[in-house]
Amino acid sequence: MGGSSDKFGFKINGVLKSASVLGYFKSSLQEGMPMLRLLFPALCALAVWPSITSANEKDATYLLNPGDVIFVSVWREDALKEEVHVLPDGSITFPLVGRVAVAGLDSTAVEKVIATKLEAFIPEPNVSVVVRDPKGNLVYAQGKVLKPGTVQLAGPTAVLQVLSMAGGLDKFADKDAIKIVRNKKVLPVNYSDLISGRDMSTNYELQAGDTLVVP
């Protein structure tokens, strides 16, 4: 076959065909091979794992906040390269484009918005947006913690991590009345369950602008 597949037909030009693998093992199961009967569920899980990973990576995309610093550039346009701050109203200003609302968007979405606005001046503009400093990715720890104030988030950060970054609980803190204030919502936090490991469901991942209140 010119080396395009192995003897079981699992590969084409060196690339593993998951469908061929699963089909082979499924037929083997029907022939009563006990070891393959045990391996088949694991192989099914491996076949879908790449799609699960891709979904998780998509969910982790950083969304811009007021206070962030980004670098915007247009390929082959030296005059259109600029470091800009996201203003308190969630916008930036860029040459030729003017004001652009960017808060709540990821860098890819901002690239598309700016490119669309630049098309009136430049044919097929190639725009790049890089987050230089996520200064706006802040949460607030208030109440009976040892270091109340703002907490800078460098990545996904949950309740217990923010409490640690805020110095931990004061000895007079009401640990079972902790809550997160998110816009107009209040999310109760069961600290006793978290610290004991009994139930981690209230170890919420905090979002920019959240306030963690420790009464």
ZARO-271513 format. One record per residue (C-alpha): x, y, z; residue number from 1. Coordinates in steps of 0.5 Angstrom, whole numbers. Example, Ala and Ser with C-alpha at 12.3 -4.5 7.8 and 13.67 -1.06 7.14 Angstrom:
BEGIN
+-------+-------+-------+-----+
|     X |     Y |     Z | num |
+-------+-------+-------+-----+
|    25 |    -9 |    16 |   1 |
|    27 |    -2 |    14 |   2 |
+-------+-------+-------+-----+
***
This chain:
BEGIN
+-------+-------+-------+-----+
|     X |     Y |     Z | num |
+-------+-------+-------+-----+
|     0 |     0 |     0 |   1 |
|     6 |     5 |    -1 |   2 |
|     7 |     5 |     7 |   3 |
|     1 |    10 |     7 |   4 |
|    -2 |     5 |    13 |   5 |
|     0 |     0 |    18 |   6 |
|    -2 |    -7 |    18 |   7 |
|    -8 |    -6 |    22 |   8 |
|   -10 |     0 |    18 |   9 |
|   -10 |     5 |    24 |  10 |
|    -5 |    10 |    21 |  11 |
|    -5 |    14 |    14 |  12 |
|     2 |    18 |    13 |  13 |
|     3 |    17 |    20 |  14 |
|    -3 |    20 |    23 |  15 |
|    -7 |    15 |    28 |  16 |
|   -14 |    14 |    26 |  17 |
|   -18 |    14 |    32 |  18 |
|   -24 |    11 |    29 |  19 |
|   -20 |     6 |    26 |  20 |
|   -17 |     4 |    32 |  21 |
|   -24 |     4 |    36 |  22 |
|   -27 |     0 |    30 |  23 |
|   -22 |    -5 |    31 |  24 |
|   -23 |    -6 |    38 |  25 |
|   -30 |    -6 |    37 |  26 |
|   -30 |   -12 |    33 |  27 |
|   -25 |   -16 |    37 |  28 |
|   -30 |   -15 |    43 |  29 |
|   -35 |   -19 |    39 |  30 |
|   -30 |   -24 |    38 |  31 |
|   -29 |   -25 |    45 |  32 |
|   -23 |   -22 |    47 |  33 |
|   -23 |   -21 |    55 |  34 |
|   -17 |   -16 |    55 |  35 |
|   -20 |   -11 |    50 |  36 |
|   -27 |   -12 |    53 |  37 |
|   -23 |    -8 |    59 |  38 |
|   -19 |    -3 |    55 |  39 |
|   -25 |    -1 |    50 |  40 |
|   -28 |     4 |    55 |  41 |
|   -22 |     8 |    56 |  42 |
|   -20 |     8 |    49 |  43 |
|   -27 |    11 |    47 |  44 |
|   -25 |    17 |    53 |  45 |
|   -18 |    18 |    49 |  46 |
|   -22 |    19 |    43 |  47 |
|   -26 |    25 |    45 |  48 |
|   -21 |    28 |    50 |  49 |
|   -18 |    33 |    45 |  50 |
|   -25 |    36 |    44 |  51 |
|   -26 |    37 |    52 |  52 |
|   -19 |    40 |    52 |  53 |
|   -21 |    45 |    47 |  54 |
|   -27 |    47 |    50 |  55 |
|   -23 |    48 |    57 |  56 |
|   -18 |    52 |    53 |  57 |
|   -24 |    56 |    50 |  58 |
|   -27 |    58 |    57 |  59 |
|   -21 |    60 |    60 |  60 |
|   -20 |    66 |    55 |  61 |
|   -18 |    73 |    58 |  62 |
|   -23 |    78 |    58 |  63 |
|   -21 |    85 |    58 |  64 |
|   -23 |    90 |    64 |  65 |
|   -22 |    97 |    65 |  66 |
|   -15 |    99 |    67 |  67 |
|   -12 |    93 |    63 |  68 |
|    -6 |    95 |    59 |  69 |
|    -6 |    93 |    51 |  70 |
|    -1 |    93 |    45 |  71 |
|    -5 |    94 |    39 |  72 |
|    -1 |    94 |    32 |  73 |
|    -2 |    94 |    25 |  74 |
|     2 |    90 |    20 |  75 |
|     6 |    94 |    16 |  76 |
|     4 |   100 |    19 |  77 |
|     9 |   103 |    23 |  78 |
|     5 |   109 |    25 |  79 |
|    -1 |   104 |    28 |  80 |
|     3 |   101 |    34 |  81 |
|     1 |   104 |    40 |  82 |
|     0 |   102 |    48 |  83 |
|    -6 |   104 |    50 |  84 |
|   -10 |   103 |    57 |  85 |
|   -17 |   101 |    58 |  86 |
|   -21 |   107 |    61 |  87 |
|   -26 |   107 |    66 |  88 |
|   -31 |   107 |    61 |  89 |
|   -29 |   100 |    58 |  90 |
|   -26 |   104 |    52 |  91 |
|   -19 |   105 |    48 |  92 |
|   -18 |   110 |    43 |  93 |
|   -13 |   108 |    37 |  94 |
|   -11 |   113 |    31 |  95 |
|   -16 |   113 |    25 |  96 |
|   -21 |   109 |    29 |  97 |
|   -23 |   113 |    35 |  98 |
|   -26 |   110 |    41 |  99 |
|   -27 |   103 |    41 | 100 |
|   -31 |    99 |    47 | 101 |
|   -27 |    93 |    49 | 102 |
|   -29 |    91 |    56 | 103 |
|   -31 |    84 |    56 | 104 |
|   -28 |    82 |    50 | 105 |
|   -22 |    78 |    49 | 106 |
|   -16 |    80 |    45 | 107 |
|   -19 |    76 |    38 | 108 |
|   -25 |    80 |    38 | 109 |
|   -22 |    87 |    39 | 110 |
|   -17 |    85 |    33 | 111 |
|   -24 |    84 |    29 | 112 |
|   -27 |    90 |    31 | 113 |
|   -21 |    95 |    30 | 114 |
|   -20 |    91 |    23 | 115 |
|   -27 |    93 |    21 | 116 |
|   -26 |   100 |    23 | 117 |
|   -20 |   101 |    19 | 118 |
|   -22 |    98 |    13 | 119 |
|   -24 |   105 |    11 | 120 |
|   -17 |   107 |    11 | 121 |
|   -13 |   101 |    10 | 122 |
|   -14 |    95 |     5 | 123 |
|   -15 |    88 |     9 | 124 |
|   -11 |    91 |    15 | 125 |
|    -8 |    85 |    20 | 126 |
|    -9 |    88 |    27 | 127 |
|    -5 |    85 |    33 | 128 |
|    -8 |    86 |    40 | 129 |
|    -3 |    83 |    46 | 130 |
|    -5 |    84 |    53 | 131 |
|     1 |    87 |    56 | 132 |
|    -1 |    88 |    64 | 133 |
|    -8 |    86 |    66 | 134 |
|    -8 |    91 |    71 | 135 |
|   -16 |    91 |    71 | 136 |
|   -16 |    84 |    73 | 137 |
|   -18 |    86 |    81 | 138 |
|   -22 |    83 |    86 | 139 |
|   -23 |    86 |    93 | 140 |
|   -23 |    83 |   100 | 141 |
|   -27 |    87 |   105 | 142 |
|   -28 |    86 |   113 | 143 |
|   -24 |    81 |   118 | 144 |
|   -18 |    79 |   114 | 145 |
|   -11 |    81 |   116 | 146 |
|   -10 |    85 |   109 | 147 |
|   -16 |    88 |   106 | 148 |
|   -16 |    92 |   100 | 149 |
|   -15 |    90 |    92 | 150 |
|   -12 |    83 |    90 | 151 |
|    -9 |    83 |    83 | 152 |
|   -11 |    76 |    80 | 153 |
|    -6 |    73 |    75 | 154 |
|   -10 |    68 |    73 | 155 |
|   -16 |    63 |    75 | 156 |
|   -16 |    65 |    83 | 157 |
|   -22 |    62 |    87 | 158 |
|   -24 |    64 |    94 | 159 |
|   -19 |    60 |    99 | 160 |
|   -13 |    63 |    94 | 161 |
|   -16 |    70 |    95 | 162 |
|   -17 |    69 |   103 | 163 |
|   -10 |    67 |   103 | 164 |
|    -7 |    73 |    99 | 165 |
|   -11 |    78 |   103 | 166 |
|    -7 |    75 |   109 | 167 |
|   -12 |    70 |   112 | 168 |
|   -18 |    71 |   117 | 169 |
|   -18 |    75 |   123 | 170 |
|   -19 |    71 |   129 | 171 |
|   -26 |    75 |   130 | 172 |
|   -28 |    73 |   123 | 173 |
|   -35 |    70 |   122 | 174 |
|   -32 |    64 |   118 | 175 |
|   -39 |    62 |   116 | 176 |
|   -42 |    68 |   114 | 177 |
|   -37 |    70 |   108 | 178 |
|   -40 |    72 |   101 | 179 |
|   -38 |    74 |    95 | 180 |
|   -42 |    80 |    92 | 181 |
|   -42 |    80 |    84 | 182 |
|   -46 |    86 |    81 | 183 |
|   -53 |    85 |    84 | 184 |
|   -52 |    78 |    86 | 185 |
|   -49 |    75 |    93 | 186 |
|   -46 |    68 |    93 | 187 |
|   -45 |    65 |   100 | 188 |
|   -39 |    61 |   102 | 189 |
|   -39 |    55 |   106 | 190 |
|   -32 |    56 |   109 | 191 |
|   -32 |    50 |   114 | 192 |
|   -34 |    46 |   108 | 193 |
|   -28 |    49 |   104 | 194 |
|   -23 |    48 |   109 | 195 |
|   -25 |    41 |   111 | 196 |
|   -25 |    39 |   104 | 197 |
|   -32 |    36 |   105 | 198 |
|   -35 |    40 |   100 | 199 |
|   -32 |    45 |    95 | 200 |
|   -38 |    47 |    91 | 201 |
|   -37 |    54 |    94 | 202 |
|   -30 |    55 |    93 | 203 |
|   -32 |    60 |    87 | 204 |
|   -27 |    62 |    82 | 205 |
|   -27 |    70 |    83 | 206 |
|   -28 |    75 |    77 | 207 |
|   -26 |    82 |    76 | 208 |
|   -30 |    87 |    80 | 209 |
|   -32 |    81 |    85 | 210 |
|   -32 |    83 |    93 | 211 |
|   -31 |    78 |    98 | 212 |
|   -34 |    80 |   104 | 213 |
|   -32 |    77 |   111 | 214 |
|   -36 |    80 |   117 | 215 |
+-------+-------+-------+-----+
***
